[in-house]
Amino acid sequence: MHVLDDLEHVAHGSHDDITLRAIRECKAALEKQIAKMDGLEAGFDKIAERSRKCHLRNTVSSKLTKLIIHSSVVRVEIISIEKTL
């Protein structure tokens, strides 16, 4: 962008309207592309955040499932011990 600014300054100083117009069109197109890239970056950040949350939910769910299974096994062992008494 700085290069285009420098070129625009030179073209303006030399009163070269055709070059000046071309440089301004190029700057406008570049700014448009930069805005699109910023939008893509924001979209990517949202996708990454959703993925992180999904992974966290799956991790919590997996740990909860393991705890439920473990508590069931412990209950069965307690019942088995009580029957032998």
C-alpha positions in Angstrom: 0.0 0.0 0.0 2.9 2.3 0.8 4.3 1.7 -2.7 1.0 2.8 -4.2 0.9 5.9 -2.0 4.4 6.8 -3.2 3.5 6.2 -6.9 0.3 8.3 -6.4 2.4 11.1 -5.0 4.8 11.0 -7.9 2.0 10.8 -10.5 0.2 13.7 -8.9 3.4 15.8 -8.9 4.0 15.1 -12.6 0.4 15.8 -13.5 0.0 12.4 -15.2 -3.8 12.0 -14.9 -3.9 8.6 -16.7 -1.3 7.1 -14.4 -2.9 8.7 -11.3 -6.3 7.3 -12.3 -4.8 3.8 -12.8 -3.0 3.9 -9.4 -6.2 5.0 -7.6 -8.1 2.1 -9.3 -5.4 -0.3 -8.2 -5.5 1.0 -4.6 -9.3 0.7 -4.5 -9.1 -2.9 -5.8 -6.4 -3.7 -3.3 -8.4 -2.2 -0.4 -11.4 -4.3 -1.5 -9.3 -7.5 -1.4 -8.0 -6.6 2.0 -11.5 -6.1 3.3 -12.5 -9.5 1.9 -9.5 -11.1 3.6 -10.4 -9.4 6.9 -13.9 -10.9 6.5 -12.5 -14.4 5.8 -10.2 -14.1 8.9 -13.2 -13.2 11.1 -15.1 -16.2 9.7 -12.2 -18.5 10.3 -11.9 -17.2 13.9 -15.6 -18.1 14.4 -15.1 -21.6 13.0 -12.0 -22.2 15.2 -13.9 -21.0 18.3 -16.9 -23.4 17.5 -14.4 -26.2 16.9 -12.7 -25.5 20.3 -16.1 -25.5 22.1 -17.2 -28.7 20.4 -13.9 -30.4 21.4 -14.4 -29.2 25.0 -18.0 -30.5 25.1 -16.8 -33.9 23.7 -14.0 -34.0 26.3 -16.4 -33.2 29.2 -19.0 -35.7 27.9 -16.3 -38.4 27.6 -15.1 -37.8 31.2 -18.7 -37.8 32.5 -19.4 -41.1 30.7 -16.3 -42.6 32.4 -17.4 -41.4 35.8 -20.9 -42.9 35.3 -19.4 -46.2 34.3 -17.0 -46.1 37.2 -19.7 -45.3 39.7 -21.8 -48.2 38.4 -18.9 -50.6 38.8 -18.4 -49.4 42.4 -22.1 -49.9 43.1 -22.0 -53.4 41.8 -19.0 -54.1 43.9 -20.7 -52.7 47.0 -23.8 -54.8 46.4 -21.6 -57.8 45.9 -19.8 -57.2 49.2 -23.1 -56.6 51.0 -24.4 -59.9 49.8 -21.4 -61.8 51.2 -21.9 -60.3 54.6 
